[in-house]
């Protein structure tokens, strides 16, 4: 549940900030008549993301066991690739994304309502599709039960509330620090998803070594609260193959080192602080 909450919070806040930046631009540029088109684009993006998540679930549900494990394993690895790209992109782009989005919306306004609709659909839809893609293997790894879904919904709901408060100037948040902390957390989660994807491919017979275990403590009492945290957050289970453990740390260590490494700042960079007033909400991601 904590794992999906963090994923929903991080991805949801990105989408909420994108919508706030676009909304603020329309208000400040005197194009309030384009706001309905903006929210229509956001709504379609949300529906498309939910449909994509549903498609992934129902597609895998109608497969044979081997095909289902292969499908889940490949999607897990693809999701890790997308999320890794996303956290590194946001790490560098968080200082300039507001200006980039405003430039795109300015061009979209010239095209009328359909341009604003398309800009909102693409900007928010990308975040939504990434979220659905990453949550699917996470749900698979966490097993049955409502906990993972509740965690994701709570994370997304919290992100919406924070996004609204930032837009209205009620909350001041250092977004650079927020994205750095949550980015590091997502890398840890992604390492677990990567290992889980390898496990699925081993079960499908695509990769060897499923019986070559690094450890096996299933016969011991591992249902304690700390055992649940280790499994839920880090995706380290009581039984893991040598290959799973290898890819887990082979991904986690170098990726985390590169992510936490200081980046060179440019003279045109602006610190990522939340805006103090509704009219300046577009600056919230600077």
Order of alpha helices (4+ residues) and beta strands (2+ residues): alpha-alpha-alpha-alpha-alpha-alpha-alpha-beta-alpha-beta-alpha
